[in-house]
Amino acid sequence: MLAYLKRYHVLFVSVFLSLISLHMVTTSERGTGGERIVGTVILAVSRPIQQVSSSTGSAIAGVWNGYIYLIGLRDENAGLKNKVDELTAENNALKETLIHAKRAEELGIYSRGLQEQTTATVTADIVAFSGLNLGGGWARTFLVNKGIKDGIDTDMAVVTPEGVIGRVVEVTRSTSRVLLLTDPRSNIDVTIQRTRVKGVVEGDNTGALRLNYVKMLDDAAKDDVVITAGLAGIYPKGLIVGKVAEVRESEDKFFKNIIVNPAADITKIESVLIITSRQSLPLNTEEKEKKAKNKGQKPKPAPQPPLGKKT
């Protein structure tokens, strides 16, 4: 039987296909029979392709929409960042304005408070520093934007509300150089406020000060306030210089070794007051004679107290 089928299989297949074709032609119901079979076959074959195509299209559309969304977010974030930067810069500018205004007010109040000992002060801004890094330079100075045209001269005291800063050592028409009190060349006559002990503070090239010529028997202790003595004619009396940080015995056992921290933090100041003139201290007889000689006049004798009264 199998041999027979193998021998005539072409004939059987031809008859089978002929019957199917005849059935498709002779069927009376439209949309049935062979047409339905062919449609079913085509649909079955094309459905996976349509599903893959639909899924791929959806995925591509999703990716594209996500890309467009991300671009929008990126642009929005960039705009917000620029706005934040602008607001930050504006905020910093306002802070600086407030700081400068507050500092100007403090300097003004302090300047008015100095009127009892001074007749004039000039506010100056620092424009350059020199040698402030510890160990990096011997001289310690800074430059201010006021000079001869503003009435500035050498040996004028420079101060802030926090304390003494130094003195003017060089002057040009529009600038002045200030020698800081922490410079080794600087020395100021001072008084320990609590005990009225006198001494001289000098810079030691470390940012601190040394209080010299205080005897071992003199009373000086940590945290004592040190003020100007007003003896040399540069600094008015009573200005804060600093505070005692350390008191030790010296090797000679005669003077104390005293370290003083400056009251003003020089690394943070931006503006200063320059004392352009002071009320004249009463002249002694020698000074009167010298002044009168310079003017070509004879000095007037000092008034004598009335008889019978003690001076």
Secondary structure, DSSP 4 states (H G I P E B T S, - for coil): -HHHHHHTHHHHHHHHHHHHHHHHHH--STT-THHHHHHHHHHHHHHHHHHHHHHHHHHHHHHHHHHHHHHHHHHHHHHHHHHHHHHHHHHHHHHHHHHHHHHHHHHHHHHHHGGGTEEEEEEEEEEEEES-STTS-S--EEEES--GGGT--TT-EEEETTEEEEEEEEE-SS-EEEEETTSTT-EEEEEETTT--EEEEEE-SSSSEEEES-BTTS---TT-EEEE---SSSSPTT-EEEEEEEEEE-TTSSBEEEEEEESS-GGG--EEEEEEEEPPPPP-HHHHHHHHHHTT-PPPPPPPPPTT---
